[in-house]
Amino acid sequence: MNISPYLPLLLLLSLWGSRAQCQPHNAEVVKYNSICVVEAGKFSQIDTIIIQINNRIGEDYTHVAIPYSKTYKISDIDAWITNSAGNRIRSLKSSDITTRSAISNISLYEDDFVKEFQLKHNVYPYQIAYTYKATCKDYIDFTRWTPIIDNRVPTRAAHLTMVVPKNLPMKKYAYNVVHSKVDTTSNGVILQWDACYPNVLKSEIYAKPLDSYFPFVAATPLHFSYGVEGCTHSWQSFGEWQNQLQKGLEVLPEKEKNHIKQLTEGVTDKKEIVKILYHYLQDNTRYINVSIGIGGMKPYPASYVAQNKYGDCKALSNYMRAILRCAGIDSHYVLVNAGNQPSDLIRDFVSSQFNHAIVAVPLEKDTLWLETTSNINPFGYMGTFTQNREALLISENASRIVKIPSLQDSDSFTSRRMKFDLQTDGNASTAISFSFRGRDFELFNQLNSELNTDEQDKIIREYMHFSNYEVKEWLLKKPHRDTARIELHSTLNLYKILKPLAGDYYFGLYPSRIPAFVPVNARKLPVNIPYPICNSDTLIYTIPQGYKVTSNLNGISLKSRFGSYELAFTYSKGELLVAKKVILKPAHYQLEEYPELYRFIQEIKEAEKRAIVLKPEA
C-alpha cells in the first residue's frame, strides 16, 4: 500500500483557477490535503497546504513552522510560491530551513523541535504551497486532523485520505466534516473525509474553546504499543494501559520515606495526613514541564521528584501518590482535560483526550481532589481550571470515567463593600473591602503570590472601576493558605462623583459586575457558563450635611431561568445603604436562546440606571 510521494503535488494543479476573487481575508487556506498511510508498526502522513496571501497583514502566515520530535520525524519538506498567474516564482532551498527547540518557558527538558522557514513575495495576491511527510513508530493515535492553521484564516477545501490494512481493528471519530466515504481494495481500506472552514470564528465571552467548532477527524488503533501494550476497547482498558505505564514509578528513596513518616507521626486523622503531605508537596516542589521520550504520557519516577524537587503535572501527581502511599493512604491518578472552559469528553471514542493530571483521595464519605502543580492552591480546591467536567480515574483493573465536582454558589461568591463619604464639592473619600472567591479568587491569589509589588500596584489600580479617582493605599489579604478567599482593602479619592443639578445634586449607583455580553446580532456562538457567577454589593453613601435623598427608593427583584437580581435601599440618619445581588446560573445555552439571556442582562442594567437626587433640607 504505497502512495507516490508525488501525489500531493498533483493536488496543486488548477488551484489558482478555483480561487475565490476579492476575498476580505488577509490570508486563506486554499487547499489542505493530508494522506495518512498505516503499515505494520508505523504510520506516515503527507500534508500539503496552500495558503493565499492577500495583503501585507496576511504575511504573518508566510512563516511556516512544522513541529516534530525524536519519535515523530519529519522529511521531504518542499515549498514554493506561485503568483496570481499561477507561475512558480520561487522555490524553497534547504538553506532556508532552520531547526530550533520548541522548549517553552515552563519547560526544563523537551523532545519537541520545530523546522521553520519563510517564503514571501511583494505582489498580492500570491500563494505559498508547502508539503512534508511525518513518520511515527510509537503512537496511540493514527491521526488527529484539524485542517486549520488559525481561527482567523478560512480553509476553503480540505481532504483527508487514510489508507489502512484490511481487517485492522480501529476506531474513528469525525466532526463537522461535509462528506466521507470508505472504499475497499485488494490491499486495504481507503477512508476519505472532506471538510472546510469558510466562516472564521472569533473568541466570545463565555463560549466553549473555538477548536470545539473546528472540523476534526481522529482515528486510533484498537491495540497499540506505547511504552507498554494498550487497548482502546473501553475506558477501563485504556486506563489499565496508563496504570501499567506507571508501574514501579512510586518508589521513594529511604531518606524521603523516613521524612514522610516523621511528618505524619502521631497523626491519626486521614484527611489531616493528606493535608500535611499536600502542604509538604507545595512547599518543597515546583512545576516545570519535562517531556522526553514517552514523557508526554509517562510520569517521571517519584524518586526523581524527591531528588530534584520539580516535575510536571504527571510527575508531581505520581509523587503525591507515592508519599500518600508511604503514609498508608490509597489514592488515584486522574487524567483530565483542563481549561477555564470545560471541553466535552467524547465518551464513545476511547482515546487520549486529556492534557493534565491530578490526584483523587477517597475518604470514607467523600473524595479529596488535589491539584499538584500549584504552590498556592488551597487544600482540596478544584478551581475553574478543572471543575465540572469528566475525567479518567486510573485504578488497577477498575479505571473509569468520573465527574469532578462543580463549584457551587458559595464557592464563587464575590462580595464588595464600599463606603462613599460624599462632599458638596463633588468628590468623595471612599473605603472599599472586596472579598473574592471562585475565578476572582484565583486571579488575585496568583497576583498576590507571583507578581512583585510594582506589578500588583499597576493591576490593582487599573482594576478599580471608576472614571476619575486616586488610589491612596491598598492591601491584599489572604486569611489562610487553605482558604479559597482573598480580600482587597483600599482607600480612594473619587472626583466629580456628585454632580450639581440646578441647586440640587445627583449621583449614579456603582454598577454591579455583569458579563459584557454583546448585542444579539453580534453573538455567533452558544453560551457556556461553566460555574456560577455570584456577586453582591453593599454600597453605603454618606449624604452631605444639610441634604436629603428625594429619589424613589423602591427596590426591584428579577428572577428568570438564567438567574436572579435583587436591588434594595435603606435610608436612615443621613446614610443611604444600597444592597445588590446578581446570580447567573451555570448552564449551556444554544444560540437561539441568547436573545432571552441578553434581555435578562439588559433588564439588570436598566434597573441600575437610576439617579439618586439630593435636595437641600427645608
VOGU-3710 file (C-alpha; in Angstrom, 3 decimals, decimal comma):
1> mnispylpll> 0,000/0,000/0,000  2,500/2,601/-1,126  1,365/6,053/-2,158  3,572/8,025/-4,507  5,322/10,966/-2,821  4,433/12,964/-5,931  0,691/12,640/-5,385  0,445/15,768/-3,171  1,995/17,779/-5,992  -0,778/16,712/-8,370
11> lllslwgsra> -3,314/18,227/-5,992  -1,853/21,669/-6,682  -2,933/21,747/-10,325  -5,568/24,317/-11,285  -5,843/25,766/-7,774  -5,495/29,337/-8,996  -8,436/28,766/-11,298  -10,634/27,824/-8,331  -9,546/30,777/-6,212  -12,398/32,997/-4,998
21> qcqphnaevv> -11,886/36,590/-6,053  -11,842/39,729/-3,889  -11,709/37,859/-0,598  -11,966/40,044/2,511  -9,483/37,927/4,464  -5,816/38,794/4,878  -4,950/35,178/4,153  -6,834/31,971/3,398  -6,052/28,298/3,073  -6,991/27,380/-0,465
31> kynsicvvea> -6,277/23,697/-0,021  -5,362/21,456/2,921  -4,735/17,841/1,910  -3,475/15,014/4,079  -2,697/11,398/3,225  -2,214/9,040/6,175  -0,852/5,546/5,495  -0,862/2,880/8,219  1,547/-0,016/7,787  2,909/-2,689/10,086
41> gkfsqidtii> 4,415/-0,986/13,102  4,272/2,575/11,809  2,231/5,242/10,114  3,135/8,164/7,896  1,236/11,282/6,892  1,877/13,638/3,990  0,415/17,118/4,425  0,124/19,571/1,549  -1,088/23,061/2,372  -1,634/26,048/0,098
51> iqinnriged> -2,041/29,467/1,694  -3,075/32,528/-0,297  -1,643/35,818/0,947  -3,980/38,685/0,036  -2,192/41,675/1,583  0,663/42,769/3,795  -1,136/41,840/7,014  -1,508/38,317/5,672  2,277/37,958/5,571  2,106/36,729/9,165
61> ythvaipysk> 1,259/33,370/7,589  4,299/33,269/5,320  6,230/31,920/8,308  5,788/28,146/8,409  6,664/26,093/11,493  6,483/22,285/11,393  6,718/20,544/14,787  8,455/17,211/15,225  10,174/15,081/17,847  12,511/12,098/18,134
71> tykisdidaw> 9,525/9,793/17,752  7,587/11,937/15,248  10,016/12,542/12,406  9,716/14,997/9,512  11,126/14,566/5,994  10,581/15,557/2,358  9,928/19,228/3,048  9,240/21,210/-0,094  7,693/24,630/-0,672  7,279/27,264/-3,376
81> itnsagnrir> 5,478/30,486/-4,276  3,161/30,971/-7,233  1,954/34,346/-8,429  -1,574/35,330/-9,454  -0,927/33,954/-12,959  -0,180/30,533/-11,467  3,545/30,688/-12,277  6,067/29,345/-9,806  8,368/32,246/-8,951  10,393/30,907/-6,047
91> slkssdittr> 11,237/27,539/-4,542  12,407/26,639/-1,061  16,102/25,922/-0,621  17,439/23,605/2,061  19,388/26,558/3,451  16,072/28,373/4,036  15,042/25,779/6,640  16,125/26,273/10,239  15,691/23,960/13,208  15,110/25,036/16,784
101> saisnislye> 13,960/23,550/20,042  10,297/24,066/20,854  11,077/24,335/24,562  8,674/26,637/26,356  9,321/28,976/29,256  7,725/26,491/31,683  9,826/23,580/30,453  13,160/22,214/31,531  13,539/19,379/29,044  11,571/18,656/25,895
111> ddfvkefqlk> 11,978/16,347/22,939  9,976/18,723/20,774  11,554/20,641/17,905  10,423/22,842/15,034  11,571/23,098/11,429  10,677/26,509/10,088  11,075/28,707/7,049  9,581/31,783/5,425  8,685/32,499/1,807  7,455/35,964/0,799
121> hnvypyqiay> 6,556/37,909/-2,311  5,808/41,604/-2,833  2,888/41,453/-5,276  -0,519/40,413/-3,936  -2,223/38,055/-4,062  0,177/35,142/-4,183  0,185/31,592/-2,888  2,583/29,632/-0,723  2,446/25,865/-1,136  4,326/23,531/1,153
131> tykatckdyi> 4,380/19,799/1,726  6,117/17,458/4,152  5,997/13,887/5,402  5,693/12,824/9,042  6,591/9,297/10,145  5,932/7,732/13,540  6,567/4,276/15,010  5,384/4,845/18,590  1,846/6,130/18,714  -1,551/5,995/20,386
141> dftrwtpiid> -3,420/7,742/17,556  -3,117/7,343/13,811  -4,241/10,897/13,201  -5,899/13,850/14,909  -6,718/16,001/11,910  -7,857/19,613/12,119  -7,261/21,351/8,748  -6,998/24,878/10,158  -3,862/26,973/10,614  -5,534/29,793/12,570
151> nrvptraahl> -9,089/30,521/13,658  -8,849/33,845/11,780  -7,958/32,157/8,478  -10,647/30,316/6,470  -9,978/26,927/4,911  -11,729/26,702/1,550  -11,262/22,969/0,945  -9,681/20,153/2,933  -9,357/16,465/2,253  -8,050/13,603/4,391
161> tmvvpknlpm> -7,266/10,170/2,965  -6,429/7,256/5,258  -5,071/4,019/3,883  -5,122/1,114/6,357  -4,611/-2,654/6,091  -7,654/-4,854/5,734  -9,152/-6,128/8,980  -7,169/-3,656/11,082  -9,181/-3,102/14,285  -9,512/0,647/14,760
171> kkyaynvvhs> -11,851/3,388/15,934  -12,604/6,654/14,223  -14,425/9,862/15,016  -15,404/12,732/12,713  -16,983/16,071/13,496  -18,004/18,951/11,238  -16,957/17,183/8,048  -19,008/17,695/4,893  -18,527/14,291/3,271  -16,938/10,917/3,943
181> kvdttsngvi> -16,638/7,588/2,171  -14,953/4,198/2,505  -13,520/2,092/-0,329  -12,065/-1,410/-0,110  -9,248/-2,532/-2,394  -7,355/-5,789/-2,710  -4,632/-4,425/-0,447  -6,539/-2,462/2,151  -9,184/0,075/3,057  -9,233/3,707/1,927
191> lqwdacypnv> -11,165/6,149/4,112  -11,768/9,720/2,939  -13,188/12,870/4,517  -13,844/16,335/3,087  -14,100/19,443/5,234  -13,977/23,220/5,096  -13,920/26,222/7,408  -15,439/29,052/5,336  -16,679/31,328/8,117  -13,991/32,248/10,600
201> lkseiyakpl> -14,820/32,310/14,290  -13,764/34,805/16,931  -13,465/34,233/20,639  -16,547/35,317/22,586  -17,210/35,748/26,268  -18,451/32,559/27,921  -18,134/30,371/24,856  -16,507/26,978/24,530  -12,992/26,862/23,011  -13,028/27,667/19,309
211> dsyfpfvaat> -11,409/24,376/18,383  -14,545/22,571/19,580  -16,274/24,008/16,482  -13,497/23,149/14,001  -13,629/20,235/11,553  -11,983/17,284/13,252  -11,170/13,678/12,367  -9,428/11,240/14,692  -8,501/7,595/14,269  -6,917/5,294/16,793
221> plhfsygveg> -5,944/1,602/16,758  -7,847/-0,798/18,957  -4,498/-2,266/20,063  -1,299/-0,245/20,332  2,135/-0,295/21,908  3,341/2,880/23,561  5,696/2,119/26,403  3,582/-0,945/27,132  0,799/-2,735/25,257  -2,532/-0,901/25,353
231> cthswqsfge> -6,121/-1,170/24,174  -8,879/1,336/23,392  -11,723/-1,166/23,700  -13,073/0,646/26,776  -12,112/3,365/29,232  -11,296/0,600/31,681  -8,810/-0,992/29,267  -7,315/2,368/28,289  -6,933/3,246/31,961  -5,259/-0,086/32,587
241> wqnqlqkgle> -2,669/0,808/29,939  -1,947/4,027/31,862  -1,784/2,019/35,089  0,756/-0,398/33,613  2,761/2,508/32,205  3,203/3,799/35,763  4,192/0,524/37,372  7,274/0,863/39,548  7,336/4,666/39,437  6,138/5,258/43,019
251> vlpekeknhi> 9,308/4,034/44,749  10,736/6,672/47,104  14,309/6,954/48,422  14,689/5,690/52,004  15,539/9,190/53,208  12,277/10,501/51,788  10,290/7,655/53,335  11,734/8,413/56,764  10,900/12,097/56,374  7,284/11,326/55,427
261> kqltegvtdk> 6,942/9,122/58,490  8,287/11,914/60,697  5,836/14,432/59,221  2,823/12,229/59,912  3,937/10,617/63,162  1,157/10,608/65,744  -1,490/11,891/63,290  -4,446/9,518/63,005  -6,989/11,552/61,038  -6,759/10,536/57,387
271> keivkilyhy> -7,753/13,917/55,982  -5,229/15,689/58,208  -2,453/13,389/56,984  -3,371/14,181/53,386  -3,308/17,905/54,180  0,127/17,686/55,832  1,577/15,868/52,834  -0,128/18,202/50,345  1,459/21,190/52,083  4,781/19,366/52,016
281> lqdntryinv> 4,428/18,895/48,247  3,548/22,568/47,782  6,394/23,849/49,947  9,126/21,632/48,531  8,444/21,157/44,822  7,712/23,329/41,810  6,023/22,781/38,497  8,148/22,602/35,359  7,483/20,650/32,185  9,631/17,609/31,451
291> sigiggmkpy> 8,865/15,851/28,163  11,407/13,354/26,866  10,735/10,099/25,016  7,318/8,969/26,194  7,460/11,648/28,925  4,464/13,202/27,273  2,390/10,326/28,682  4,527/8,593/31,302  5,327/10,287/34,624  8,868/10,673/35,830
301> pasyvaqnky> 9,551/8,449/38,864  8,744/9,668/42,376  12,438/9,286/43,224  13,252/11,845/40,501  10,914/14,414/42,063  12,170/13,615/45,578  15,724/14,298/44,464  15,208/17,237/42,083  12,189/18,934/43,720  10,397/19,615/40,436
311> gdckalsnym> 8,219/17,895/37,869  5,299/18,320/35,509  1,674/17,510/36,372  2,235/13,796/35,766  5,425/13,597/37,819  4,059/15,687/40,703  0,808/13,703/40,811  2,734/10,432/40,798  4,988/11,767/43,574  1,950/12,889/45,602
321> railrcagid> 0,542/9,380/45,350  3,898/7,929/46,392  4,138/9,973/49,602  0,489/9,236/50,399  1,168/5,549/49,882  4,173/5,814/52,194  1,765/7,147/54,847  -0,628/4,248/54,244  -3,208/6,208/52,224  -4,636/4,967/48,941
331> shyvlvnagn> -5,108/7,461/46,078  -5,729/7,566/42,344  -4,047/9,191/39,389  -6,659/11,154/37,393  -6,422/12,386/33,800  -8,454/15,476/32,887  -8,764/17,951/30,024  -8,075/21,179/31,914  -9,054/24,693/30,898  -11,303/27,513/32,059
341> qpsdlirdfv> -13,980/26,265/29,660  -14,619/22,519/30,069  -14,326/20,508/26,863  -16,818/17,707/26,402  -15,366/14,221/26,670  -16,167/12,106/23,603  -17,327/9,119/25,632  -17,783/6,686/22,743  -14,337/7,420/21,298  -11,865/5,951/23,791
351> ssqfnhaiva> -8,591/7,789/23,257  -6,192/10,238/24,821  -8,378/13,312/25,312  -6,548/14,727/28,331  -3,900/17,371/28,966  -3,492/17,365/32,748  -3,122/15,044/35,735  -4,410/15,444/39,304  -4,890/13,146/42,306  -8,085/11,814/43,894
361> vplekdtlwl> -8,041/10,564/47,505  -11,125/8,571/48,515  -12,268/9,154/52,088  -14,999/7,323/53,966  -17,788/9,693/52,867  -16,101/11,944/50,326  -13,268/12,284/47,844  -10,444/14,807/48,068  -9,221/16,253/44,767  -5,651/17,553/44,716
371> ettsninpfg> -4,136/19,966/42,192  -0,436/19,127/42,423  1,099/21,802/40,170  0,195/24,865/42,246  2,144/26,054/45,291  -0,692/28,405/46,284  -3,816/26,316/45,690  -5,924/25,766/48,826  -6,035/22,182/50,037  -8,783/20,264/48,246
381> ymgtftqnre> -9,759/23,157/45,986  -10,657/22,321/42,384  -10,825/25,698/40,674  -12,220/26,832/37,344  -9,324/25,107/35,535  -10,523/21,589/36,414  -14,009/21,758/37,985  -17,259/20,489/36,482  -16,014/18,004/33,894  -15,495/14,321/33,273
391> allisenasr> -12,112/12,740/33,872  -10,480/9,317/33,743  -9,676/7,888/37,168  -6,905/5,289/36,980  -7,361/2,228/39,158  -5,921/-1,241/38,661  -8,448/-3,202/36,575  -11,138/-0,672/37,528  -10,363/2,577/35,704  -13,482/4,593/34,973
401> ivkipslqds> -14,897/7,940/33,947  -15,719/10,162/36,936  -17,134/13,659/37,337  -15,017/16,283/39,093  -17,309/18,299/41,389  -18,641/21,673/40,277  -18,094/24,967/42,038  -21,236/25,944/43,930  -22,689/29,426/44,530  -20,848/29,700/47,841
411> dsftsrrmkf> -17,550/28,783/46,151  -17,924/31,546/43,553  -19,351/34,352/45,668  -17,583/37,716/45,404  -18,791/40,451/47,746  -17,905/44,134/47,588  -18,474/46,673/50,343  -17,891/50,338/49,539  -18,452/53,394/51,719  -18,627/56,778/49,952
421> dlqtdgnast> -18,321/59,951/52,025  -19,956/62,415/49,627  -18,936/66,092/49,661  -20,666/69,057/48,017  -17,513/69,802/46,013  -18,443/66,668/44,060  -15,723/64,454/45,489  -15,831/61,532/47,889  -13,353/59,768/50,107  -14,037/56,076/49,717
431> aisfsfrgrd> -13,145/52,912/51,600  -13,600/49,554/49,874  -13,418/45,948/51,025  -13,688/43,245/48,373  -13,870/39,540/49,193  -13,071/37,331/46,189  -13,986/33,706/45,623  -14,040/31,461/42,565  -12,387/32,788/39,424  -11,733/36,190/41,027
441> felfnqlnse> -10,000/34,467/43,936  -7,769/32,502/41,584  -6,695/35,622/39,701  -5,976/37,722/42,795  -4,370/34,786/44,605  -1,959/34,429/41,699  -1,378/38,184/41,614  -0,664/38,181/45,347  1,819/35,306/45,165  3,595/35,581/41,835
451> lntdeqdkii> 3,933/39,287/40,991  6,122/41,914/42,568  4,696/44,939/44,358  5,006/47,280/41,370  3,164/44,847/39,087  0,492/44,302/41,734  0,052/48,040/42,192  -0,411/48,619/38,466  -3,026/45,889/38,084  -4,977/46,846/41,207
461> reymhfsnye> -5,140/50,497/40,207  -6,405/49,504/36,772  -8,941/47,145/38,319  -10,844/49,935/40,091  -13,941/50,668/38,003  -14,097/54,429/38,460  -13,692/57,113/35,827  -11,833/59,714/37,896  -10,051/58,529/41,003  -6,841/58,308/43,017
471> vkewllkkph> -5,809/55,194/44,952  -4,333/56,216/48,288  -3,441/52,763/49,574  -4,358/49,120/49,140  -3,809/45,781/50,853  -4,305/42,208/49,660  -5,027/39,782/52,447  -5,463/36,008/52,339  -6,805/34,728/55,690  -5,162/31,272/55,455
481> rdtarielhs> -3,307/29,238/52,859  -6,227/26,808/52,613  -8,943/29,451/52,442  -10,325/29,831/48,907  -10,929/33,521/49,515  -8,766/36,620/49,279  -9,550/40,181/50,314  -8,684/43,544/48,815  -8,903/46,599/51,047  -8,288/50,084/49,694
491> tlnlykilkp> -8,937/53,769/50,276  -9,513/56,115/47,360  -10,377/59,662/46,481  -13,137/59,866/43,880  -13,585/63,048/41,902  -16,773/64,501/40,407  -18,908/61,608/41,600  -21,549/64,032/42,917  -22,839/66,273/40,152  -24,755/69,588/40,503
501> lagdyyfgly> -28,318/69,878/39,181  -29,982/73,340/39,466  -29,222/73,737/43,168  -29,525/70,023/43,830  -27,055/67,164/43,395  -27,267/63,688/41,948  -25,113/60,586/41,586  -25,397/57,208/39,893  -25,128/53,817/41,566  -21,865/51,964/41,369
511> psripafvpv> -22,662/49,247/38,776  -22,918/45,543/39,510  -20,408/43,210/37,905  -22,218/41,664/34,956  -20,655/39,818/31,996  -20,274/42,115/28,994  -22,458/40,166/26,595  -22,668/41,704/23,120  -25,948/42,578/21,341  -27,921/39,710/19,848
521> narklpvnip> -26,900/40,329/16,225  -23,207/40,251/17,199  -23,266/36,929/19,053  -22,213/33,983/16,885  -21,557/31,144/19,348  -23,615/29,337/22,005  -23,146/30,479/25,597  -21,475/28,235/28,148  -21,328/29,491/31,735  -19,217/26,776/33,414
531> ypicnsdtli> -19,561/27,930/37,031  -21,923/30,187/38,998  -21,428/33,926/38,656  -22,371/35,332/42,056  -21,715/38,935/43,076  -23,093/41,102/45,837  -22,551/44,794/46,527  -23,145/46,732/49,714  -22,884/50,436/48,928  -23,042/52,976/51,751
541> ytipqgykvt> -23,388/56,631/50,740  -22,936/59,238/53,466  -25,099/62,199/52,418  -23,628/65,720/52,822  -24,953/67,584/55,841  -27,974/69,717/55,007  -29,138/67,482/52,156  -31,574/64,617/51,884  -32,421/61,894/49,369  -35,624/62,613/47,447
551> snlngislks> -35,475/59,884/44,788  -37,768/56,907/44,540  -36,106/54,182/46,594  -38,301/51,277/45,634  -36,354/48,060/45,269  -36,586/45,527/42,500  -36,387/41,752/42,199  -35,824/39,923/38,910  -35,940/36,159/38,517  -35,572/34,012/35,418
561> rfgsyelaft> -34,234/30,629/34,383  -30,865/32,332/33,839  -30,503/33,650/37,373  -31,690/36,442/39,620  -31,114/40,067/40,552  -32,063/41,965/43,688  -31,808/45,673/44,489  -32,865/47,175/47,833  -32,481/50,582/49,522  -32,356/51,621/53,164
571> yskgellvak> -32,210/55,328/54,028  -31,671/56,429/57,609  -29,831/59,139/59,545  -28,023/60,646/56,602  -26,888/57,333/55,124  -28,173/55,539/52,048  -27,497/51,817/52,012  -27,826/50,027/48,678  -27,793/46,213/48,620  -27,440/44,418/45,288
581> kvilkpahyq> -27,045/40,776/44,361  -26,547/39,161/40,938  -26,551/35,419/40,285  -26,125/33,790/36,877  -26,595/30,035/36,864  -24,042/27,689/35,270  -25,575/26,306/32,095  -25,177/25,850/28,353  -27,457/27,933/26,101  -27,897/27,426/22,400
591> leeypelyrf> -27,593/30,437/20,126  -31,380/30,649/19,691  -31,673/31,102/23,482  -29,262/34,036/23,526  -31,861/36,791/22,865  -33,722/35,810/26,031  -30,499/35,744/28,077  -29,454/39,101/26,649  -32,850/40,644/27,565  -32,401/39,467/31,142
601> iqeikeaekr> -28,955/41,062/31,320  -30,341/44,306/29,876  -33,128/44,325/32,483  -30,477/44,273/35,196  -28,563/47,110/33,588  -31,735/49,174/33,196  -32,600/48,609/36,860  -29,309/50,223/37,833  -29,708/53,257/35,570  -31,252/55,457/38,220
611> aivlkpea> -30,019/58,760/39,523  -30,120/59,417/43,255  -31,131/63,064/43,729  -30,169/65,109/46,799  -32,075/68,240/47,722  -31,429/70,783/50,476  -33,330/70,071/53,657  -36,161/72,513/54,358
//
